[in-house]
Protein backbone atom coordinates (compact mmCIF):
# COMPACT_ATOMS: atom_id res chain seq x y z
CA UNK A 1 0.00 0.00 0.00
CA UNK A 2 2.67 2.46 1.05
CA UNK A 3 6.24 1.94 0.07
CA UNK A 4 9.09 4.36 0.76
CA UNK A 5 12.41 3.34 -0.72
CA UNK A 6 15.61 5.23 0.19
CA UNK A 7 13.72 8.50 0.48
CA UNK A 8 15.80 11.62 1.11
CA UNK A 9 14.35 15.07 1.40
CA UNK A 10 16.45 18.16 1.40
CA UNK A 11 14.68 21.53 1.31
CA UNK A 12 15.92 24.29 -0.94
CA UNK A 13 16.86 26.39 2.06
CA UNK A 14 19.41 23.70 2.86
CA UNK A 15 17.77 22.02 5.82
CA UNK A 16 17.76 18.25 5.66
CA UNK A 17 14.44 16.79 6.67
CA UNK A 18 14.63 13.08 5.92
CA UNK A 19 17.49 10.61 5.48
CA UNK A 20 17.18 7.21 3.83
CA UNK A 21 13.63 6.43 4.85
CA UNK A 22 12.48 2.88 4.12
CA UNK A 23 8.98 2.00 5.18
CA UNK A 24 6.66 -0.65 3.86
CA UNK A 25 3.05 -0.66 4.97
CA UNK A 26 0.78 -3.51 3.89
CA UNK A 27 -2.89 -3.21 3.12
CA UNK A 28 -5.06 -3.08 6.23
CA UNK A 29 -2.23 -2.10 8.56
CA UNK A 30 -2.50 0.61 11.19
CA UNK A 31 0.84 2.34 11.73
CA UNK A 32 1.92 5.17 14.04
CA UNK A 33 4.66 7.53 13.07
CA UNK A 34 5.96 9.17 16.21
CA UNK A 35 8.76 11.54 16.98
CA UNK A 36 9.50 14.96 18.47
CA UNK A 37 8.91 18.26 16.71
CA UNK A 38 11.30 18.71 13.80
CA UNK A 39 11.87 15.01 13.38
CA UNK A 40 10.49 15.03 9.83
CA UNK A 41 6.97 13.77 10.47
CA UNK A 42 5.29 16.64 8.65
CA UNK A 43 7.68 16.31 5.74
CA UNK A 44 6.82 12.63 5.42
CA UNK A 45 3.11 13.51 5.28
CA UNK A 46 3.75 16.16 2.65
CA UNK A 47 5.64 13.63 0.57
CA UNK A 48 2.80 11.17 0.89
CA UNK A 49 0.00 13.54 -0.12
CA UNK A 50 1.97 14.94 -3.03
CA UNK A 51 2.63 18.40 -1.66
CA UNK A 52 6.38 17.89 -1.77
CA UNK A 53 8.66 15.83 -4.00
CA UNK A 54 11.43 13.64 -2.53
CA UNK A 55 14.95 14.76 -3.39
CA UNK A 56 15.90 11.14 -4.11
CA UNK A 57 14.19 7.82 -3.64
CA UNK A 58 10.67 6.76 -4.51
CA UNK A 59 7.37 6.88 -2.70
CA UNK A 60 4.64 4.58 -3.88
CA UNK A 61 1.10 4.82 -2.56
CA UNK A 62 -1.57 2.45 -3.89
CA UNK A 63 0.91 1.65 -6.64
CA UNK A 64 1.32 5.26 -7.77
CA UNK A 65 4.77 6.84 -7.80
CA UNK A 66 3.82 10.05 -5.99
CA UNK A 67 7.06 11.90 -6.67
CA UNK A 68 6.67 11.49 -10.42
CA UNK A 69 3.16 12.93 -10.61
CA UNK A 70 2.64 16.07 -12.65
CA UNK A 71 1.05 19.02 -10.95
CA UNK A 72 -2.29 18.53 -12.66
CA UNK A 73 -2.40 14.86 -11.66
CA UNK A 74 -2.18 15.64 -7.96
CA UNK A 75 -5.92 16.29 -7.44
CA UNK A 76 -6.76 12.98 -9.09
CA UNK A 77 -4.14 11.15 -7.03
CA UNK A 78 -5.54 12.65 -3.83
CA UNK A 79 -8.87 10.99 -4.49
CA UNK A 80 -7.14 7.70 -3.65
CA UNK A 81 -6.12 8.79 -0.19
CA UNK A 82 -7.98 10.36 2.68
CA UNK A 83 -6.17 12.95 4.76
CA UNK A 84 -7.11 14.13 8.24
CA UNK A 85 -5.36 17.09 9.84
CA UNK A 86 -4.81 18.33 13.35
CA UNK A 87 -6.74 21.54 12.59
CA UNK A 88 -9.61 19.66 10.86
CA UNK A 89 -9.52 21.90 7.75
CA UNK A 90 -13.23 21.99 7.14
CA UNK A 91 -14.73 24.52 4.77
CA UNK A 92 -16.08 27.14 7.19
CA UNK A 93 -18.96 28.31 5.01
CA UNK A 94 -20.25 24.87 4.19
CA UNK A 95 -22.44 22.74 6.42
CA UNK A 96 -21.33 19.36 7.73
CA UNK A 97 -23.31 17.65 4.99
CA UNK A 98 -21.81 19.88 2.28
CA UNK A 99 -18.29 19.43 3.61
CA UNK A 100 -18.56 15.68 3.23
CA UNK A 101 -20.50 15.68 -0.04
CA UNK A 102 -17.95 18.08 -1.59
CA UNK A 103 -15.38 15.28 -1.58
CA UNK A 104 -17.83 13.12 -3.51
CA UNK A 105 -18.94 15.83 -5.96
CA UNK A 106 -15.30 16.28 -6.81
CA UNK A 107 -15.14 12.77 -8.25
CA UNK A 108 -18.32 13.39 -10.30
CA UNK A 109 -20.43 10.97 -8.33
CA UNK A 110 -24.13 11.02 -9.17
CA UNK A 111 -26.27 13.28 -7.03
CA UNK A 112 -28.42 10.53 -5.53
CA UNK A 113 -25.31 8.51 -4.75
CA UNK A 114 -23.68 11.51 -3.11
CA UNK A 115 -26.59 11.99 -0.74
CA UNK A 116 -26.73 8.31 0.12
CA UNK A 117 -23.02 7.95 0.75
CA UNK A 118 -22.80 11.19 2.74
CA UNK A 119 -25.56 10.05 5.08
CA UNK A 120 -23.84 6.70 5.37
CA UNK A 121 -20.52 8.12 6.54
CA UNK A 122 -22.22 10.62 8.83
CA UNK A 123 -23.74 7.63 10.55
CA UNK A 124 -20.36 5.88 10.72
CA UNK A 125 -18.82 8.83 12.60
CA UNK A 126 -21.94 9.31 14.72
CA UNK A 127 -23.02 12.75 13.50
CA UNK A 128 -26.20 11.91 11.69
CA UNK A 129 -28.20 14.75 13.21
CA UNK A 130 -25.56 17.41 12.62
CA UNK A 131 -25.85 17.56 8.83
CA UNK A 132 -27.07 21.16 8.72
CA UNK A 133 -24.68 22.51 11.32
CA UNK A 134 -21.71 24.67 10.34
CA UNK A 135 -18.23 23.65 11.56
CA UNK A 136 -17.98 26.52 14.05
CA UNK A 137 -21.12 25.24 15.78
CA UNK A 138 -19.41 21.93 16.59
CA UNK A 139 -16.90 20.92 19.26
CA UNK A 140 -13.34 20.04 18.28
CA UNK A 141 -14.02 16.34 18.57
CA UNK A 142 -17.10 16.63 16.38
CA UNK A 143 -15.23 18.65 13.77
CA UNK A 144 -12.55 15.99 13.62
CA UNK A 145 -15.27 13.38 13.09
CA UNK A 146 -16.57 15.38 10.15
CA UNK A 147 -13.05 15.56 8.75
CA UNK A 148 -12.72 11.78 9.11
CA UNK A 149 -16.10 11.25 7.47
CA UNK A 150 -14.97 13.43 4.56
CA UNK A 151 -11.68 11.54 4.29
CA UNK A 152 -13.32 8.12 4.09
CA UNK A 153 -16.36 9.15 2.02
CA UNK A 154 -15.02 7.96 -1.32
CA UNK A 155 -13.68 4.75 0.20
CA UNK A 156 -9.94 5.43 -0.06
CA UNK A 157 -7.57 2.53 0.44
CA UNK A 158 -5.24 4.70 2.53
CA UNK A 159 -6.04 7.16 5.29
CA UNK A 160 -3.32 9.52 6.44
CA UNK A 161 -3.94 11.21 9.77
CA UNK A 162 -1.65 14.08 10.76
CA UNK A 163 -1.92 14.52 14.54
CA UNK A 164 -5.68 13.93 14.48
CA UNK A 165 -5.92 14.17 18.25
CA UNK A 166 -3.49 17.05 18.66
CA UNK A 167 -6.15 19.58 19.65
CA UNK A 168 -8.36 17.25 21.69
CA UNK A 169 -8.51 16.25 25.36
CA UNK A 170 -7.68 12.62 26.30
CA UNK A 171 -11.30 11.42 26.39
CA UNK A 172 -12.06 12.89 22.95
CA UNK A 173 -8.76 11.53 21.65
CA UNK A 174 -9.81 8.07 22.74
CA UNK A 175 -13.09 8.45 20.88
CA UNK A 176 -11.28 9.42 17.71
CA UNK A 177 -8.94 6.45 18.14
CA UNK A 178 -11.88 4.06 18.47
CA UNK A 179 -13.37 5.54 15.34
CA UNK A 180 -10.14 5.13 13.38
CA UNK A 181 -9.75 1.56 14.64
CA UNK A 182 -13.29 0.83 13.55
CA UNK A 183 -12.60 2.17 10.07
CA UNK A 184 -9.39 0.15 9.91
CA UNK A 185 -11.15 -3.00 11.05
CA UNK A 186 -14.43 -2.77 9.17
CA UNK A 187 -13.31 -1.33 5.83
CA UNK A 188 -9.76 -2.65 5.75
CA UNK A 189 -8.48 0.91 5.25
CA UNK A 190 -4.74 1.25 5.67
CA UNK A 191 -4.09 3.95 8.26
CA UNK A 192 -0.93 5.93 8.77
CA UNK A 193 -1.18 8.12 11.82
CA UNK A 194 1.35 10.73 12.82
CA UNK A 195 1.24 11.64 16.49
CA UNK A 196 3.31 12.64 19.47
CA UNK A 197 0.71 11.58 22.01
CA UNK A 198 2.62 8.78 23.73
CA UNK A 199 -0.20 7.92 26.11
CA UNK A 200 -2.36 7.14 23.12
CA UNK A 201 0.39 5.11 21.46
CA UNK A 202 0.87 3.04 24.56
CA UNK A 203 -2.83 2.52 25.12
CA UNK A 204 -3.85 1.59 21.57
CA UNK A 205 -0.90 -0.56 20.61
CA UNK A 206 0.01 -0.77 16.94
CA UNK A 207 3.08 -0.96 14.81
CA UNK A 208 5.09 2.16 15.64
CA UNK A 209 7.74 3.89 13.60
CA UNK A 210 9.95 6.32 15.48
CA UNK A 211 11.41 9.23 13.55
CA UNK A 212 14.24 11.28 15.00
CA UNK A 213 16.13 14.02 13.20
CA UNK A 214 15.02 12.64 9.87
CA UNK A 215 16.14 9.06 10.56
CA UNK A 216 14.05 6.04 11.37
CA UNK A 217 15.20 5.14 14.88
CA UNK A 218 12.93 2.21 15.48
CA UNK A 219 10.17 0.27 13.79
CA UNK A 220 8.39 -1.75 16.45
CA UNK A 221 5.85 -4.23 15.17
CA UNK A 222 4.49 -4.94 18.66
CA UNK A 223 3.91 -1.26 19.34
CA UNK A 224 4.17 0.80 22.47
CA UNK A 225 7.01 3.16 23.23
CA UNK A 226 8.79 4.23 26.38
CA UNK A 227 10.91 7.31 26.32
CA UNK A 228 14.13 6.34 28.05
CA UNK A 229 15.76 9.71 28.44
CA UNK A 230 12.98 11.27 30.52
CA UNK B 1 -22.60 20.33 -13.47
CA UNK B 2 -23.85 23.78 -14.45
CA UNK B 3 -26.58 23.68 -11.83
CA UNK B 4 -23.93 22.95 -9.22
CA UNK B 5 -21.91 25.96 -10.33
CA UNK B 6 -24.91 28.29 -10.21
CA UNK B 7 -26.07 26.94 -6.87
CA UNK B 8 -22.60 27.16 -5.35
CA UNK B 9 -22.18 30.65 -6.76
CA UNK B 10 -25.35 31.89 -5.08
CA UNK B 11 -24.41 30.11 -1.86
CA UNK B 12 -20.95 31.63 -1.92
CA UNK B 13 -22.36 35.13 -2.25
CA UNK B 14 -24.92 34.44 0.47
CA UNK B 15 -22.47 32.99 2.96
CA UNK B 16 -19.81 35.60 2.36
CA UNK B 17 -22.41 38.34 2.19
CA UNK B 18 -20.26 40.97 3.89
CA UNK B 19 -17.40 40.52 1.46
CA UNK B 20 -19.76 40.19 -1.48
CA UNK B 21 -21.38 43.44 -0.48
CA UNK B 22 -18.01 45.11 -0.16
CA UNK B 23 -16.98 43.97 -3.64
CA UNK B 24 -20.36 44.93 -5.07
CA UNK B 25 -20.00 48.42 -3.63
CA UNK B 26 -16.64 48.80 -5.32
CA UNK B 27 -18.26 47.77 -8.60
CA UNK B 28 -21.12 50.19 -7.94
CA UNK B 29 -18.79 53.14 -7.44
CA UNK B 30 -16.92 52.29 -10.61
CA UNK B 31 -20.08 51.93 -12.64
CA UNK B 32 -21.49 55.22 -11.35
CA UNK B 33 -18.37 56.95 -12.60
CA UNK B 34 -18.57 55.17 -15.93
CA UNK B 35 -22.27 55.96 -16.23
CA UNK B 36 -21.59 59.63 -15.60
CA UNK B 37 -18.94 59.54 -18.27
CA UNK B 38 -21.15 57.76 -20.79
CA UNK B 39 -24.01 60.22 -20.34
CA UNK B 40 -21.69 63.20 -20.39
CA UNK B 41 -19.66 62.16 -23.39
CA UNK B 42 -22.67 61.10 -25.46
CA UNK B 43 -24.22 64.51 -24.93
CA UNK B 44 -21.05 66.47 -25.60
CA UNK B 45 -20.68 64.45 -28.77
CA UNK B 46 -24.21 65.29 -29.77
CA UNK B 47 -23.67 69.00 -28.99
CA UNK B 48 -20.47 69.10 -30.95
CA UNK B 49 -22.07 67.42 -33.91
CA UNK B 50 -24.97 69.84 -33.78
CA UNK B 51 -22.66 72.82 -33.70
CA UNK B 52 -20.44 71.51 -36.43
CA UNK B 53 -23.32 70.60 -38.66
CA UNK B 54 -25.03 73.92 -38.26
CA UNK B 55 -21.87 75.80 -39.14
CA UNK B 56 -21.74 76.23 -42.90
CA UNK B 57 -19.60 78.34 -45.11
CA UNK B 58 -21.54 80.64 -47.39
CA UNK B 59 -19.86 81.35 -50.72
CA UNK B 60 -21.68 83.93 -52.86
CA UNK B 61 -20.94 83.84 -56.59
CA UNK B 62 -19.95 86.91 -58.55
CA UNK B 63 -22.63 88.11 -61.01
CA UNK B 64 -20.22 87.61 -63.90
CA UNK B 65 -19.92 83.87 -63.20
CA UNK B 66 -23.56 82.85 -63.20
CA UNK B 67 -23.45 80.62 -66.29
CA UNK B 68 -23.93 76.86 -65.62
CA UNK B 69 -20.46 75.94 -66.94
CA UNK B 70 -18.65 78.43 -64.73
CA UNK B 71 -20.73 77.37 -61.73
CA UNK B 72 -19.84 73.74 -62.28
CA UNK B 73 -16.19 74.72 -62.49
CA UNK B 74 -16.38 76.59 -59.18
CA UNK B 75 -18.15 73.64 -57.54
CA UNK B 76 -15.40 71.31 -58.71
CA UNK B 77 -12.73 73.62 -57.31
CA UNK B 78 -14.50 73.74 -53.95
CA UNK B 79 -14.84 69.95 -53.80
CA UNK B 80 -11.10 69.63 -54.38
CA UNK B 81 -10.34 71.49 -51.14
CA UNK B 82 -9.20 69.26 -48.30
CA UNK B 83 -11.83 68.77 -45.55
CA UNK B 84 -14.92 69.59 -47.55
CA UNK B 85 -17.76 67.18 -46.86
CA UNK B 86 -20.67 68.54 -48.84
CA UNK B 87 -21.42 71.37 -51.21
CA UNK B 88 -25.00 72.45 -51.86
CA UNK B 89 -25.98 74.87 -54.62
CA UNK B 90 -28.68 77.47 -54.17
CA UNK B 91 -29.82 79.51 -57.18
CA UNK B 92 -30.49 83.26 -57.08
CA UNK B 93 -34.22 82.58 -56.92
CA UNK B 94 -33.91 80.17 -54.00
CA UNK B 95 -31.75 82.62 -52.15
CA UNK B 96 -34.33 85.38 -52.66
CA UNK B 97 -37.16 83.17 -51.53
CA UNK B 98 -35.21 82.10 -48.47
CA UNK B 99 -34.51 85.73 -47.61
CA UNK B 100 -38.16 86.71 -48.07
CA UNK B 101 -39.29 83.78 -45.94
CA UNK B 102 -37.38 85.21 -43.02
CA UNK B 103 -40.06 87.89 -42.70
CA UNK B 104 -43.24 86.88 -40.99
CA UNK B 105 -45.25 89.86 -42.12
CA UNK B 106 -46.84 89.45 -45.53
CA UNK B 107 -46.89 93.21 -46.02
CA UNK B 108 -43.13 93.46 -45.65
CA UNK B 109 -42.63 90.54 -48.02
CA UNK B 110 -44.76 92.49 -50.51
CA UNK B 111 -42.57 95.56 -50.18
CA UNK B 112 -39.30 93.73 -50.70
CA UNK B 113 -40.50 91.37 -53.43
CA UNK B 114 -39.00 92.56 -56.70
CA UNK B 115 -41.67 93.64 -59.17
CA UNK B 116 -39.70 92.85 -62.29
CA UNK B 117 -37.11 90.30 -63.32
CA UNK B 118 -34.38 92.03 -61.35
CA UNK B 119 -33.00 89.82 -58.57
CA UNK B 120 -30.27 91.36 -56.41
CA UNK B 121 -29.27 88.08 -54.72
CA UNK B 122 -26.15 86.12 -55.51
CA UNK B 123 -26.30 82.44 -56.40
CA UNK B 124 -24.46 80.61 -53.64
CA UNK B 125 -22.74 77.43 -52.49
CA UNK B 126 -23.20 76.27 -48.92
CA UNK B 127 -20.22 74.22 -47.82
CA UNK B 128 -20.11 71.78 -44.91
CA UNK B 129 -16.75 70.68 -43.59
CA UNK B 130 -15.79 67.31 -42.20
CA UNK B 131 -14.66 68.75 -38.90
CA UNK B 132 -15.47 71.98 -37.14
CA UNK B 133 -11.81 72.87 -36.92
CA UNK B 134 -11.47 72.81 -40.72
CA UNK B 135 -13.89 75.71 -41.17
CA UNK B 136 -11.33 78.50 -41.23
CA UNK B 137 -8.81 77.01 -43.68
CA UNK B 138 -11.59 75.81 -45.97
CA UNK B 139 -13.24 79.25 -45.93
CA UNK B 140 -9.92 80.88 -46.82
CA UNK B 141 -9.33 78.47 -49.68
CA UNK B 142 -12.85 79.00 -51.02
CA UNK B 143 -12.34 82.77 -50.95
CA UNK B 144 -9.36 82.42 -53.28
CA UNK B 145 -11.34 80.61 -55.98
CA UNK B 146 -12.01 82.73 -59.04
CA UNK B 147 -15.65 83.82 -59.23
CA UNK B 148 -16.35 83.62 -55.51
CA UNK B 149 -17.51 87.05 -54.49
CA UNK B 150 -18.01 86.74 -50.77
CA UNK B 151 -17.29 84.12 -48.10
CA UNK B 152 -18.97 84.08 -44.72
CA UNK B 153 -18.97 81.55 -41.89
CA UNK B 154 -19.90 83.41 -38.76
CA UNK B 155 -16.26 84.23 -38.08
CA UNK B 156 -14.43 84.10 -34.80
CA UNK B 157 -17.37 83.24 -32.55
CA UNK B 158 -18.12 80.05 -34.43
CA UNK B 159 -14.53 79.00 -34.36
CA UNK B 160 -14.11 79.59 -30.66
CA UNK B 161 -17.26 77.58 -29.97
CA UNK B 162 -15.90 74.67 -31.96
CA UNK B 163 -12.60 74.87 -30.13
CA UNK B 164 -14.34 75.06 -26.77
CA UNK B 165 -16.31 71.92 -27.57
CA UNK B 166 -13.11 70.14 -28.46
CA UNK B 167 -11.45 71.01 -25.16
CA UNK B 168 -14.55 70.06 -23.18
CA UNK B 169 -14.43 66.65 -24.80
CA UNK B 170 -10.73 66.19 -24.21
CA UNK B 171 -10.93 67.46 -20.63
CA UNK B 172 -13.81 65.11 -19.85
CA UNK B 173 -11.87 62.21 -21.28
CA UNK B 174 -8.84 62.92 -19.09
CA UNK B 175 -10.93 63.21 -15.94
CA UNK B 176 -12.76 60.00 -16.69
CA UNK B 177 -9.56 58.14 -17.53
CA UNK B 178 -8.13 59.16 -14.16
CA UNK B 179 -11.31 58.16 -12.32
CA UNK B 180 -11.49 54.82 -14.11
CA UNK B 181 -7.93 54.05 -13.16
CA UNK B 182 -8.82 54.76 -9.56
CA UNK B 183 -11.88 52.51 -9.82
CA UNK B 184 -9.93 49.60 -11.27
CA UNK B 185 -7.43 49.90 -8.46
CA UNK B 186 -10.28 49.89 -5.95
CA UNK B 187 -11.87 46.76 -7.38
CA UNK B 188 -8.60 44.91 -7.67
CA UNK B 189 -7.85 45.65 -4.05
CA UNK B 190 -11.26 44.55 -2.89
CA UNK B 191 -11.25 41.27 -4.74
CA UNK B 192 -7.69 40.61 -3.62
CA UNK B 193 -8.87 41.09 -0.05
CA UNK B 194 -11.87 38.80 -0.35
CA UNK B 195 -9.91 36.03 -2.01
CA UNK B 196 -7.08 36.26 0.46
CA UNK B 197 -9.58 35.46 3.19
CA UNK B 198 -10.61 32.37 1.24
CA UNK B 199 -7.15 31.10 0.42
CA UNK B 200 -7.51 28.38 3.05
CA UNK B 201 -10.80 27.34 1.54
CA UNK B 202 -9.17 26.86 -1.86
CA UNK B 203 -6.35 24.88 -0.29
CA UNK B 204 -8.75 22.56 1.48
CA UNK B 205 -10.62 21.98 -1.76
CA UNK B 206 -7.32 20.95 -3.33
CA UNK B 207 -6.63 18.55 -0.46
CA UNK B 208 -9.94 16.83 -1.03
CA UNK B 209 -8.97 16.22 -4.63
CA UNK B 210 -10.81 18.96 -6.51
CA UNK B 211 -9.11 19.96 -9.74
CA UNK B 212 -8.66 23.61 -10.60
CA UNK B 213 -11.66 23.87 -12.88
CA UNK B 214 -13.94 22.41 -10.25
CA UNK B 215 -12.74 24.96 -7.72
CA UNK B 216 -12.68 27.92 -10.08
CA UNK B 217 -16.13 27.72 -11.66
CA UNK B 218 -18.23 28.57 -8.56
CA UNK B 219 -15.88 31.47 -7.82
CA UNK B 220 -16.38 32.83 -11.33
CA UNK B 221 -20.13 32.52 -10.86
CA UNK B 222 -19.76 34.50 -7.66
CA UNK B 223 -17.87 37.18 -9.54
CA UNK B 224 -20.64 37.43 -12.14
CA UNK B 225 -23.28 37.68 -9.44
CA UNK B 226 -21.33 40.38 -7.62
CA UNK B 227 -21.01 42.26 -10.91
CA UNK B 228 -24.76 42.07 -11.45
CA UNK B 229 -25.41 43.13 -7.87
CA UNK B 230 -23.04 46.05 -8.25
CA UNK B 231 -24.72 47.30 -11.41
CA UNK B 232 -28.25 47.50 -10.00
CA UNK B 233 -27.87 50.86 -8.27
CA UNK B 234 -25.94 52.54 -11.13
CA UNK B 235 -28.61 51.43 -13.61
CA UNK B 236 -31.45 52.78 -11.48
CA UNK B 237 -29.57 56.03 -10.87
CA UNK B 238 -28.78 56.37 -14.58
CA UNK B 239 -32.33 55.86 -15.77
CA UNK B 240 -33.89 58.03 -13.12
CA UNK B 241 -31.41 60.90 -13.13
CA UNK B 242 -31.25 61.20 -16.89
CA UNK B 243 -35.02 61.24 -17.22
CA UNK B 244 -35.18 63.79 -14.43
CA UNK B 245 -32.55 66.03 -16.01
CA UNK B 246 -34.20 65.77 -19.40
CA UNK B 247 -37.55 66.71 -17.96
CA UNK B 248 -36.06 69.53 -15.93
CA UNK B 249 -34.35 71.16 -18.89
CA UNK B 250 -36.89 70.14 -21.50
CA UNK B 251 -34.02 68.48 -23.34
CA UNK B 252 -32.41 71.81 -24.13
CA UNK B 253 -29.42 73.44 -22.48
CA UNK B 254 -28.52 77.10 -22.97
CA UNK B 255 -29.68 77.33 -26.56
CA UNK B 256 -31.55 75.21 -29.05
CA UNK B 257 -28.21 74.08 -30.43
CA UNK B 258 -27.54 72.16 -27.23
CA UNK B 259 -30.14 69.50 -27.54
CA UNK B 260 -29.74 66.53 -25.17
CA UNK B 261 -29.88 62.99 -26.45
CA UNK B 262 -33.43 61.58 -26.19
CA UNK B 263 -33.66 59.55 -22.96
CA UNK B 264 -35.57 56.57 -24.11
CA UNK B 265 -33.40 54.23 -26.05
CA UNK B 266 -30.29 56.01 -24.76
CA UNK B 267 -30.61 55.14 -21.05
CA UNK B 268 -31.26 51.52 -21.97
CA UNK B 269 -28.06 51.40 -24.00
CA UNK B 270 -26.14 52.93 -21.12
CA UNK B 271 -27.72 50.45 -18.68
CA UNK B 272 -26.81 47.56 -20.94
CA UNK B 273 -23.22 48.75 -21.14
CA UNK B 274 -23.09 49.16 -17.35
CA UNK B 275 -24.41 45.64 -16.75
CA UNK B 276 -21.93 44.23 -19.21
CA UNK B 277 -19.00 46.08 -17.66
CA UNK B 278 -20.14 45.01 -14.18
CA UNK B 279 -20.26 41.35 -15.15
CA UNK B 280 -16.94 41.59 -16.94
CA UNK B 281 -15.21 43.29 -14.04
CA UNK B 282 -16.56 40.71 -11.59
CA UNK B 283 -15.59 37.84 -13.83
CA UNK B 284 -12.09 39.06 -14.63
CA UNK B 285 -11.46 40.10 -11.04
CA UNK B 286 -12.37 36.73 -9.58
CA UNK B 287 -10.65 34.82 -12.37
CA UNK B 288 -7.35 36.61 -11.77
CA UNK B 289 -7.46 36.22 -8.01
CA UNK B 290 -8.58 32.59 -7.96
CA UNK B 291 -6.07 31.57 -10.57
CA UNK B 292 -3.34 33.19 -8.53
CA UNK B 293 -4.33 31.13 -5.46
CA UNK B 294 -4.72 27.91 -7.41
CA UNK B 295 -1.09 27.67 -8.37
CA UNK B 296 0.18 24.77 -6.33
CA UNK B 297 3.74 24.81 -5.35
CA UNK B 298 5.67 21.62 -5.82
Boltz contact constraints between the chains, C-beta under 6 A:
constraints:
  - contact:
      token1: [A, 71]
      token2: [B, 296]
      max_distance: 6.0
  - contact:
      token1: [A, 71]
      token2: [B, 298]
      max_distance: 6.0
  - contact:
      token1: [A, 75]
      token2: [B, 209]
      max_distance: 6.0
  - contact:
      token1: [A, 75]
      token2: [B, 211]
      max_distance: 6.0
  - contact:
      token1: [A, 78]
      token2: [B, 209]
      max_distance: 6.0
  - contact:
      token1: [A, 79]
      token2: [B, 209]
      max_distance: 6.0
  - contact:
      token1: [A, 83]
      token2: [B, 207]
      max_distance: 6.0
  - contact:
      token1: [A, 89]
      token2: [B, 204]
      max_distance: 6.0
  - contact:
      token1: [A, 91]
      token2: [B, 201]
      max_distance: 6.0
  - contact:
      token1: [A, 91]
      token2: [B, 204]
      max_distance: 6.0
  - contact:
      token1: [A, 93]
      token2: [B, 15]
      max_distance: 6.0
  - contact:
      token1: [A, 103]
      token2: [B, 208]
      max_distance: 6.0
  - contact:
      token1: [A, 106]
      token2: [B, 208]
      max_distance: 6.0
  - contact:
      token1: [A, 106]
      token2: [B, 209]
      max_distance: 6.0
  - contact:
      token1: [A, 106]
      token2: [B, 210]
      max_distance: 6.0
  - contact:
      token1: [A, 106]
      token2: [B, 214]
      max_distance: 6.0
